[in-house]
Amino acid sequence: MTRPITLFTGQWADLPFEEVCRLASEWGYDGLEIACWGDHLDVWQAAEDETYVQAKLDLLAKHNLKVFTISNHLKGQAVCDDPIDQRHRDILPARIWGDGDPEGVRQRAAEEMKMTARAAKNLGVRTVVGFTGSAIWKYVAMFPPVSQETIEAGYQDFADRWNPILDVFDECGVRFAHEVHPSEIAYDYWSTVATLEAIGHREAFGLNWDPSHMVWQQVDPVGFLWDFRDRIYHVDCKDTKLQTGNGRNARLGSHLAWADPRRGWDFVSTGHGDVPWEQCFRMLNAIGYDGPISVEWEDAGMDRLVGAPEALEFVRRLAFDAPEAAFDAAFSTND
């Protein structure tokens, strides 16, 4: 059950794709989780041009790498978001932003996600990771008070916009792994339950498990793996360090920049934070997860050229194969 360890290229999209391939190969990664921005992957070309796809595969092979997953967080974010504003203009290509009309942006982003499924199929990839956006994240502070009907309408909006996208995923034999993350329709435990219920638990929609987003919200990442074990379609390794407890630093971050010591939490290099990694990997073994383990680099306090190989070494040490008996024990146990 040896699982490949990959590097997510999203935080490396300022570099040419070939350079990222070279670095990942030299460090010893097995492959990549390729971001669909920068020059790393254009999903329209990958969906329509066989020569483009083959060139990407040849480049990976040149560096002894494989593609296990592609990710399109930026476009997926725009499918459901409200409001659509300057933040989206900053992260979206002109073909999706267009004239900036919010509903037009959402519709074009939805088409992009359909093309992402087709691109994944052509690349021989089974899983697409990404965000969904949310029409109701803006109400998370809950003041002024918001009605339950408004919240339910937000989940219905998600279902109405994503079910047609998921139809294309089904047609392509590809799954979508939603990253449970603040600002999304599913951002913690109970919002994940509500999200899966909103789309009737259809198999095309699962989860990208990234414990960093859970720890700072005080959600147990190990229990989350067990409870959603049939929906863990992909794993990202990113760590979080809590810096609360002094009466000043709060969990919401206080609108302070990353790495500012006054923040209540920050992303740090895997192994340097508060994620209980050994328990997490033991649980991944227990639920039989055999997909890629992807290192996502997002530590503003460490040089990525130092941290990415260090994170790989840390994950390799912990991503041990489970004894066969562990599976028998896990799947003979009731909740």
MIPALO-665797 format. One record per residue (C-alpha): x, y, z; residue number from 1. Coordinates in Angstrom, 2 decimals, decimal comma. Each point is the difference from the previous one (the first is absolute). Example, Ala and Ser with C-alpha at 12.3 -4.5 7.8 and 13.67 -1.06 7.14 Angstrom:
2
px|py|pz|num
12,30|-4,50|7,80|1
1,37|3,44|-0,66|2
//
This chain:
335
px|py|pz|num
0,00|0,00|0,00|1
2,96|2,33|-0,48|2
-1,47|3,42|-0,69|3
1,68|2,50|-2,32|4
1,14|3,25|1,56|5
-0,61|2,99|-2,23|6
0,65|3,73|0,00|7
-2,93|2,35|-0,55|8
1,16|2,57|-2,54|9
-2,48|2,74|0,96|10
2,52|1,91|2,12|11
2,65|-0,44|-2,74|12
-1,98|1,37|-2,94|13
2,31|3,00|-0,23|14
2,62|-2,42|-1,33|15
-0,15|-1,68|-3,42|16
-1,52|-3,45|0,17|17
3,20|-1,65|-1,21|18
1,98|1,62|2,81|19
-2,45|-1,32|2,59|20
0,29|-3,46|-1,54|21
3,79|0,19|0,26|22
-0,07|1,07|3,63|23
-2,59|-2,58|1,07|24
1,94|-2,76|-1,72|25
3,31|1,00|1,54|26
-1,57|0,04|3,45|27
-1,46|-3,49|-0,49|28
-3,73|0,60|-0,42|29
-1,92|-2,73|-1,84|30
-2,16|2,43|-1,94|31
-2,07|3,17|0,01|32
-3,40|1,32|0,90|33
-0,11|2,44|-2,91|34
-1,64|3,39|0,44|35
-2,12|1,25|-2,89|36
1,56|3,46|-0,11|37
3,26|1,61|-0,96|38
1,47|-1,98|-2,87|39
-0,46|-3,25|1,93|40
-3,25|-1,12|-1,62|41
-2,57|1,60|-2,29|42
-3,10|-2,17|0,30|43
-1,51|1,14|-3,29|44
3,10|-1,06|-1,88|45
0,24|-3,22|1,98|46
-3,64|-0,77|-0,76|47
0,27|0,69|-3,74|48
3,61|-0,48|-1,14|49
1,61|-3,44|0,16|50
3,44|1,37|-0,85|51
-0,17|2,41|2,97|52
-0,86|-2,88|2,33|53
2,77|-2,20|-1,37|54
2,54|2,81|0,38|55
-0,90|0,31|3,70|56
0,25|-3,75|0,53|57
3,32|-0,14|-1,84|58
1,39|2,80|2,14|59
-1,03|-1,82|3,17|60
1,51|-3,25|-1,26|61
3,26|1,80|-0,81|62
0,27|0,80|3,71|63
-1,25|-3,41|1,19|64
-3,23|1,50|1,31|65
-3,67|-0,83|-0,41|66
-3,14|2,09|0,29|67
-2,37|-1,42|2,59|68
-2,38|2,92|0,46|69
-0,80|3,38|-1,52|70
-1,40|2,91|1,98|71
-2,11|2,94|-1,05|72
-0,72|1,88|3,20|73
-0,04|3,49|-1,51|74
-2,69|-0,64|-2,60|75
-2,08|-2,21|2,25|76
-0,08|2,80|2,58|77
-1,91|2,22|-2,41|78
-2,79|-2,51|-0,70|79
-2,01|0,81|3,14|80
1,60|3,05|1,55|81
-2,04|3,06|0,93|82
1,15|2,70|-0,24|83
2,15|-0,28|-3,10|84
2,42|2,91|0,25|85
3,57|1,24|-0,41|86
1,38|-3,02|1,86|87
-1,26|-2,26|-2,77|88
1,27|2,28|-2,73|89
3,45|-0,35|1,57|90
0,00|-3,81|-0,26|91
-2,04|-0,72|-3,15|92
1,12|0,07|-3,62|93
-1,61|2,57|-2,30|94
-2,05|-2,67|-1,78|95
-1,89|-0,69|3,23|96
-0,08|3,50|1,45|97
-1,30|1,50|-3,26|98
-1,90|3,18|0,76|99
-0,19|-0,85|3,69|100
-3,75|-0,56|0,07|101
-0,33|-2,33|3,02|102
-2,36|-2,55|-1,49|103
1,98|-0,08|-3,22|104
3,17|-0,71|2,01|105
-1,74|-2,85|1,84|106
-1,29|-1,57|-3,21|107
3,39|0,20|-1,73|108
1,70|-1,45|3,08|109
-2,46|-2,90|-0,07|110
0,89|-0,72|-3,62|111
3,67|0,07|0,96|112
-0,61|-2,66|2,64|113
-1,75|-2,20|-2,55|114
3,03|0,36|-2,27|115
2,20|-0,89|2,97|116
-1,72|-3,38|0,24|117
0,64|-0,58|-3,71|118
3,63|1,06|0,38|119
0,46|-2,41|2,90|120
-1,39|-2,86|-2,06|121
2,41|0,74|-2,85|122
2,93|0,09|2,42|123
-1,01|-3,33|1,50|124
-0,80|1,63|3,33|125
-2,91|-1,19|2,12|126
-0,29|2,85|2,51|127
-0,33|3,79|-0,23|128
0,56|2,02|3,17|129
-1,51|3,42|0,49|130
-2,27|2,49|1,67|131
-3,72|0,56|-0,56|132
-0,49|3,53|1,23|133
-3,00|0,85|2,15|134
-2,94|2,40|-0,12|135
-0,32|-0,13|3,80|136
3,55|0,22|1,35|137
-0,59|3,74|0,35|138
-2,52|-0,83|2,73|139
2,39|-2,01|2,15|140
0,27|2,79|2,60|141
-3,78|-0,29|0,47|142
-0,62|3,67|0,70|143
-2,22|1,56|-1,00|144
-1,97|-3,19|0,56|145
-0,70|-2,12|-3,06|146
-2,95|-2,32|-0,42|147
0,35|-3,75|-0,31|148
-1,86|0,29|-3,30|149
2,85|2,13|-1,36|150
2,55|-2,62|1,03|151
-2,03|-2,79|-1,56|152
-0,29|2,04|-3,19|153
3,80|0,20|-0,08|154
0,32|-3,78|0,04|155
-2,65|-0,22|-2,70|156
1,90|2,54|-2,09|157
3,10|-2,19|0,33|158
-1,94|-3,08|-1,09|159
-1,60|1,80|-2,95|160
3,36|1,27|-1,26|161
2,13|-3,07|0,67|162
-2,29|-2,85|-1,00|163
0,34|0,84|-3,73|164
3,77|0,16|0,45|165
0,00|-3,34|1,78|166
-2,03|-1,49|-2,85|167
3,01|0,65|-2,24|168
2,32|-1,49|2,61|169
-2,15|-3,14|-0,07|170
0,12|-0,09|-3,79|171
3,81|0,19|0,14|172
0,42|-2,54|2,80|173
1,69|2,67|2,14|174
-0,68|1,01|3,61|175
0,04|3,46|1,59|176
1,74|0,29|3,37|177
-1,22|3,14|1,74|178
2,53|1,53|2,36|179
-1,74|0,59|3,33|180
1,15|3,52|0,69|181
-1,25|3,31|1,44|182
-1,82|2,04|-2,68|183
-1,44|-3,15|-1,61|184
-3,43|-1,62|0,15|185
1,55|-2,75|2,16|186
2,51|1,50|2,42|187
-0,32|-2,08|3,18|188
-1,66|-3,19|1,24|189
-3,69|0,86|-0,05|190
0,19|2,12|-3,14|191
1,54|-3,05|-1,70|192
-2,95|-2,12|1,11|193
-2,43|2,59|-1,38|194
1,91|0,28|-3,29|195
-0,07|-3,73|-0,65|196
-3,70|-0,10|0,84|197
-0,69|2,88|-2,41|198
1,20|-2,07|-2,98|199
-1,42|-3,30|1,14|200
3,42|-1,46|0,86|201
0,74|-0,56|-3,67|202
3,27|-1,86|-0,51|203
1,52|2,55|-2,39|204
0,43|2,39|2,94|205
2,43|-0,80|2,79|206
2,52|1,74|2,20|207
3,58|1,18|-0,04|208
1,19|-0,44|3,57|209
2,37|2,74|1,13|210
0,36|-0,04|3,80|211
1,48|3,50|0,24|212
-3,42|1,57|-0,57|213
-1,55|-2,16|2,69|214
2,49|0,39|2,83|215
-0,33|3,76|0,25|216
-3,81|-0,39|0,04|217
0,29|-2,64|2,78|218
-1,39|-2,74|-2,25|219
1,58|-3,40|0,68|220
1,73|-0,98|-3,28|221
0,36|-3,63|1,05|222
-3,67|-0,46|0,84|223
-0,90|1,82|-3,21|224
1,88|-2,65|-1,99|225
-1,92|-2,81|1,66|226
-3,45|1,58|-0,26|227
0,45|0,94|-3,68|228
2,14|-3,00|-0,90|229
-2,01|-0,84|-3,12|230
0,50|3,56|-1,33|231
3,72|0,56|0,48|232
1,03|0,24|-3,64|233
3,27|1,87|0,46|234
2,40|1,10|2,76|235
1,96|3,26|0,26|236
2,67|0,36|2,68|237
0,21|3,50|1,40|238
0,63|0,92|3,62|239
-1,37|2,70|2,29|240
1,58|1,56|3,05|241
-2,32|1,52|2,60|242
1,31|3,10|1,71|243
-2,90|0,74|2,31|244
0,02|0,03|3,77|245
1,63|3,35|0,70|246
-3,26|1,92|0,12|247
0,75|1,91|-3,21|248
0,35|-2,40|-2,94|249
-3,35|-1,27|-1,22|250
-0,91|-2,93|-2,24|251
-1,55|2,11|-2,75|252
3,33|1,65|-0,79|253
-0,97|3,65|0,63|254
0,51|0,98|-3,68|255
3,75|-0,22|0,58|256
2,40|-1,19|-2,69|257
1,30|-3,56|-0,11|258
3,01|-0,51|2,31|259
-0,88|3,04|2,11|260
0,72|-1,16|3,59|261
-3,21|1,66|1,22|262
-2,15|-2,48|-1,95|263
-1,72|-2,75|1,96|264
1,04|-2,66|-2,52|265
2,06|-0,49|-3,12|266
0,79|-2,68|-2,53|267
3,42|-1,51|0,66|268
2,16|-2,68|-1,56|269
-1,37|-3,50|0,46|270
1,28|-1,37|3,29|271
0,50|3,41|1,63|272
-3,58|0,59|1,13|273
-2,84|-1,40|2,06|274
-1,43|-2,62|-2,38|275
0,24|-3,45|1,69|276
1,66|-1,56|-3,04|277
0,74|-3,46|1,35|278
-3,61|-0,53|1,09|279
-1,15|1,36|-3,35|280
2,11|-2,44|-1,99|281
-1,06|-2,87|2,22|282
-3,62|0,89|-0,77|283
0,72|0,29|-3,74|284
1,31|-3,55|0,25|285
-3,03|-1,12|1,97|286
-2,48|1,31|-2,57|287
2,00|-1,51|-2,87|288
0,88|3,24|-1,75|289
2,42|-0,90|-2,79|290
0,05|3,20|-2,05|291
2,73|2,63|-0,24|292
1,31|1,96|2,96|293
0,57|3,51|-1,31|294
2,30|2,52|1,68|295
-1,47|3,50|-0,22|296
2,54|2,71|0,71|297
-1,38|3,12|1,68|298
2,44|1,11|2,70|299
0,71|3,73|-0,19|300
2,75|-0,36|2,58|301
2,24|-2,51|-1,80|302
1,70|-0,09|-3,39|303
-1,97|-2,47|-2,13|304
3,20|-1,38|-1,54|305
0,94|-1,12|3,51|306
-3,43|-0,93|1,24|307
-1,31|-2,08|-2,90|308
2,73|-2,67|0,16|309
-0,16|0,05|3,80|310
-3,76|-0,60|-0,14|311
0,51|-2,90|-2,40|312
2,44|-1,65|2,41|313
-2,45|0,46|2,88|314
-2,94|-1,46|-1,92|315
2,01|-2,96|-1,32|316
0,94|-0,89|3,54|317
-3,63|-0,02|1,15|318
-1,85|-1,26|-3,06|319
0,74|-3,59|0,91|320
-2,03|-2,90|-1,36|321
-2,45|-1,50|2,44|322
0,25|-3,62|1,13|323
-2,63|-2,05|-1,81|324
-1,69|-0,80|3,30|325
-0,76|3,69|0,48|326
-2,47|-0,04|-2,88|327
-1,80|-3,06|1,33|328
-0,30|1,63|3,41|329
-1,18|3,34|-1,39|330
-2,69|-1,32|-2,27|331
-1,38|-2,49|2,52|332
-0,58|2,81|2,49|333
-3,33|1,77|0,25|334
-0,22|3,78|0,50|335
//
